[in-house]
Amino acid sequence: MFDTAVDDDPVDELPLARLLREDAHGHDDHEHARAVSVALPGPVCPSALIDLLEDPPPGTYRVKGRVSVLGPRADRGYLVNLVGHMIRIAPLPDPPPVGELVVIGVNLDQDAAQRWLGAIAAAPAERPDASGLRRLHRYRRLSD
């Protein structure tokens, strides 16, 4: 948190400073962050994952998780983070046995987030998705 003394909240940032200011003035009626999560028992479709990271559910501030993606020769593991509009993807040494994704937001539309995560979990990858892998690797390179 930076500049908690400033009264304006930066755009695309979780309003933690505002919550601190409200607490300092005795307000306890602020909204708390909400979260929705899903376990991913198998590899996810990289196109679906990137589509949804680029256009998350309303009210989403953060998405994080570990996923397995079916590559041309073997499954690969990735750490996925979305904060505001910034997507970061990093390789994991091994794919997770069971992946997971969590969506977090102060004004999160929990029903939309559940549908969003359910769509990824319900459509496991059955074969490599070349265009989706290219998009995922582009974000991975940009994350370095």
N, C-alpha and C positions, 0 to 999 in steps of 0.2 A: 504494500500500500504506500502510495506516495502522496504528498501534499494533502494530508487529512484536514489541514486548516482551510483549504479552499472549499467554498460552498458549491461549486459546480462539479457535477460528476462527469468524468470523461466518457465519451461515446464508446460503445462496445466494450465496456468493462463492467464487471460485477460491482454493484454499488456498495462495496464494503465501507468506504469512508462515510457514506450517507447513513448507513446503519449505525456506525459508531457515533455520528453526530446525534442521531435520534435517541440512542441509548443515553448519551450524556445529558439530554434534555428530558429524560424520564419517559420517553415514548416506548411503549412495548407493543404497539399495534402494527409493526412492520411485518411484511411477509417474509417467511423463511424460504430458503431454497428447497425445491422439490427434486426428487430423483426417480428415475425409472431404469431398471436394468434387465438384462437377459443373458442367460448362459447360451453359449454356442458350441454344441457338441461336435461339430464338424467344420470343414473349411467353408468360408463364406465366398460369395460371388464378388470379386473386386469391383465390377462395374456398379452393382447395387450399393456396395459400401461407399464408394466415392460419390455416387449420385446423392446419397443421403447425407454425406458429410458436407457436400457443397450446398445442399438445400435442407437443413435440419428442421425439425418440428418447431412451430411457433413457441417463443419464449426460451429457447435453448440458449444457454450461455456456454456450456462445456459438454463435450463428449469425450470419453476416455475408455480405453479397454485394450485387450489383447485378442488378436484374431489369428486364425490359421487360414491361409490362402493356398489353393491348389495351383502349383506351378507346372511347367512343362515336364519336369522330372520328379518332383516331390513337393510335399506341402512345405510352406515357409511360414514363419511366425512374424508378426508385426505388432508393434505398440502404436496405437492410434490415439491422437489427441486433437481435439478441436477446441479452441478458445476464441470466443467472438467469431471472427471470420477466418482465423488463421488455422490451417490444417497442417499438422506435423505427423509424419509417419517415420518410424525407426524400425530397423530389423531386430528381431529377437534371435538369440543363438539357436533356439529350437522352437518349433510350433507348440503352442500350449495344448495340453491334452484336452482341455475344455476351455474355450475362449469365453470372453464376456465383453459386453459393452454397457456403459452407463451414460445416461443423458441427464444433465443437471441444469436447472434454471430457476430463477426467482419467480417468474410468471410462466412457468412451463405448462404447456398444454399436455397434460399427462396422458390423455387418451390418444392424441396424435403421436406422442413419443412411444407409447406401447405398440401402436400400429406400425410405426417406423421400425422399431426393433424386431417386432414379430415378423415383418416382411423379410428381414435379413436372415433371421433364424429359420424361417419356414422354407427358404429357397437355398439349401446348401449347394455348393458347387459340385457338379458331377464330372466336369471336364475343365481343362484350363480355358480361361477367358483372356485371349491375347490383348484385345483393346483395353479391357479393364486392368490387366497387369501393367500395360504401358502407362495408363493414368496413375495407378498406384505408385509405380516406380518414379514417375515425374515428381509427385509430391515427396517421395522419399529423398530424391536428389535435392529438391528445394529445401528440405528440412536439415540438411547437413550444415 
